[in-house]
Amino acid sequence: MARHPPTTTPTTPGERLRAARLERGLTQDALAERLGVSRSAVAQWETDRAGQIRGNLLRIAEVLGVSLEYLLHGDDKRAPAHAATGDELALLRLYRELSPEDRAMLLTTARRLAREG
């Protein structure tokens, strides 16, 4: 059975980590693999049984595409007021997979398109 993000606002770093993971459709195993840790470590972090979460928070935020401020405090004053759409998140994920040269080319093209639009 597929799990879905909680309907209540996550109040702890572990709950926010879990919500972000589920929003991205990742299993604990998949996130653990991307982070180079065990699934058990992810499970402990999500239930706020810290372990080594502090040393991994920046990498967790990067992999999940959220800010460190969001994971720690639940808000990000730098974030836009609206939630990202699925297309925006997909573009962000693809961008992160590109080489630096391809990123530069994509940004140049996107800026040109935005000026023309």
N, C-alpha and C positions, 0 to 999 in steps of 0.2 A: 504494500500500500504506500503510495506517495505521501510524503509529508509536506505540509505547506507552512509558510511563515506564520508565526503567531499573530492573532488579531489584536492583541494588546501591545502597548508600547513597551519594548524591552527596557528594563531598568538597570541591568548590570552589564558589565563588559562581556560576560559569558553569554548572556541572552542576546546582546547585540551581535556578537560574533556568530551565534547560531542563526539569527534572523538573516544576517547578510549572506551566510553560506547557503541557506535555503533559497533566498531570493535569486541566487545565481545558479540554482539547480545542482549544487555540489553535494556529494555525500561526504561524510566524515573521512572516509578512506581517500577520496579524491583530493580533498583539502590537505590532508596529512601528506599525501604524496607530493603535492606542489610545494609544501613547506619543508619537506624533508624530515618529518617527525612521524611518530606512530599515531594510529587512529585513536589509541587510548589517550594520548596527550590531548588531542582535539576534544575528545569526550570530556576529559577533566576540565579543560578550559571553559567549555560550554556550560558546565555545571558549577563554574566559579571555584573549582578546587585547583587553584592557580598553577601549581607546578612551575614550569619555566615560561609562563605566558609573558611576563614583563620583558624578557629578553627577545621575544619573538613578535611583539606587538606591531612593530613597524613593518615587518615582512608580512604579517597577517593582513594588515591594512592594505598593503600594496597588492597582494594576491586577490583580496576581495574587492578592491576598488573603492574602498572607503577611507576616510581620514582617521588618523590616530586619535584626534580629538573626539570623533564620533565613537570609536570603540571605548575610549576611557570615560567620556562624559555624556554621550548621547546626543550631542549636537555639534554642529560645525558651522560657525559663524561665516566661514568662507564659502559654504555650499550655497547653491542657488535655492531660492525660496520654493521652487517646484521640484517634484521628484523627476528623476531622469526616466525617459521612456525606454522601452525595450530596444528600440533602434539606437538610442544614444548609448546605452550600455553595450550593445553589440559593437558599435563603432569604437568605443573605448577599448574593449577587449581586443579587437583586431589591431588597433593602433599599437597596443602594448606588445604585440607579437612581431611588429615590423622591425627591420634594421634601422639604425639611426639615419641612414641615407634615405630610406623609403619613408620614414616619418617626416623628414624635411620636405620631400616631394609632395607628400599628402597634405601637409600644412600649407604649402604654397598653393596647391590646387584648391583647397578648401577656402583659403582667403580670397582667391580670384573669383570663385563661384559666389561667395558671400557679397562681394562688391558688385557683381553683375546682377544679383537677385534683387 
